[in-house]
Amino acid sequence: MYLKELTSLRGVPGYEAPVREYIFEKIKDKCDEIYRDNIGNLIAVNRSGKENAKKVMVCAHMDEVALFVTKITEEGFLKFDTLGGIDTSVLVSKKVLVGDMAIPGVIGAKAIHLQKKGERGKGIEIEELYIDIGAKDKKEAEKKVQLGDYATFDSEYTEFGNGFIKAKALDDRLGCAALLELADCRYDFDLYLVFTAQEETGLRGATVAAKRVNPDFAIVLETTACNDTFGYLEKDYSTICGGGVVLLFADMRTYYSKEILKDVERVAKKYNIPYQFKKTVSGGNDAGAIHLSCGGIKTITMSVATKYIHSPSSVINKNDFEAQKMLVQKYLQEVKL
Amino acid sequence: MELLKKLTQITSPSGNENAVCDFIENEIKDYVDEIYRDNLGNLIAHKKGSGARVMFDAHTDEIGILATFIEDNGYIRFANLGGVSPYNALYQRVKFTNGTDGVVTVDASRDDIMKNLKLSDLYIDIGAKDKEDAEKKVSIGDAAAFCGEFCDLGDKVVSKALDDRVACYCLIRIIKEMKSQKNDLYFVFASSEELGLRGAKAAAVSVNPEYAVALDVTATGDTLGKRKMAVRLGDGAAIKIKDNSILCHPYIKQFMIETCKKYDIPYQTEVLEFGGTDAGAIHLSGAGVATGAISIPTRYIHSPCEMADKGDIEAVINLSIKLIEEGFGE
């Protein structure tokens, strides 16, 4: 199963190679053309065989949120900063793997026993955190780690409960997994499967890829935030985990085309694919870069509601994932360009 | 002023510019060589000519709201489209693009609500008796704009959406009243400026101009309060020097100032210490575009009662026409 393998790989913004090479191996014999570009995108093409064919780009990003080492202290601890948006409160006591050698470490913070009056219950700042790789001092730490090394969450893929999956990096290996399943598909248009780099640091891979591909239409396969737990009002849920594939009216980066949304909704209804609309306009994804490229490209996002997104224990529902895959496949069959 | 009045009263919040584009297209289609819309909702009109490609830009969208959730009792929660102040929004009337009217009201369950008002405290009442009734009129994803009727105060006008329909008005008059041209001219009625200069960013790529001028409103320093800003209503067309999105090209700036002097057009120079305009997106397009901006000084921007001066509006139109007739890059 692609999703399990993909989430276990370590691919951070600017160093997506492990994910890219995994995907390359899986699809190189299926697609008509495949190449990597200078920013780290992987682009595969399935030709229609027609002259002057229209182009459709479907994309998912390979990178996951991560940490990188900014300082090694005299005591041998690693100070770090984030690559992509990570809430500091999800970091404390988490297991991480550092650098290409995947050196195990844990993120340390002051134990409750040692916290002073006033420190208890207050939010922790990233400056107070560090990665402990069990080194006895700076010299020993430097044998295993150097400045700039990345660190990823160490978290296993687990299926649990009523159809739920917990893993790190579901954002957006889940989209990559859905995209991989299009590798055998051929349509009336040229299909570009674009696995993008550096989404989490500002939609950078997609910015470049959209200009190179210059498609007539683009679909982004993504994950999106979900708040459907107790303590929140329904208006603040944003999306519901298990509520079907998520369609968006707008987010912070894109106001999605109403005509296309309507068409996608038509296809979802026709094939009885469960779908929901996102009820907040927070966040942004590769669509933000793509839809403004090349004089404007019609773009849509199909997302999967993800609880605890950008944490080591992100959670999705399998049915939503199946709905996302079904919707993108059916829509590509039906879309009129 | 009838044309300006009509333009301001069209409901076209960001991302929903079709209605205002339909109106503008109808006004100018007989005056241009080609006219088309692109994938982002820009309306682009071309007046063919020789010489350098020049792009004039005004944005069609206005700030507004997007329905995100309908409560069981029929009240509508919303998100902002562009810079919507919760204090400005409270107790204003809104009109959805499908014509449904509503009022913005507040969930006053916090004691200090008025001290720290957030958009998430507000909701829209369309007079529905419950969710089912509300859903007959409004679906989530529907957009609305604020209401604010057009008033003629003599020298000045007041309305919602002068930002940036007053510049659309200028462009329409420029297209109709210009006598000659020395450039290949594109008039871009740009979408989604309030969401981050999005339409202009795409249009600048497809038009690929060598020179560009954006027309937009700018803030003023002539009201009570502490803001230090030299721009005043009634002092003429504001030739932009800088804002947060652009340092205007010295050639364009100089060309504008000299043209004002030559034809005795009242002008003032503008330094805006916040905000940005489409000029910011256009000048970074391609390998760079020599870009400037002419502003219509406007009080109370992003409120339902924006105020501008008729003389300033005429000055912006005159200056633009003279720039076109003199020619860019000559």
Interface residues (C-beta under 8 A of the other chain):
Chain A: E234 K235 D236 F249 A250 Y255 S257 K258 L261 F277 K279 T280 V281 H291 L292 S293 C294 G295 G296 I297 K298
Chain B: S14 G15 N16 D38 N39 L40 N42 L66 T68 F69 E71 R77 A79 L81 S120 I140 G141 S192 L195 R198 G199 K201 A202 A203 V205 S206
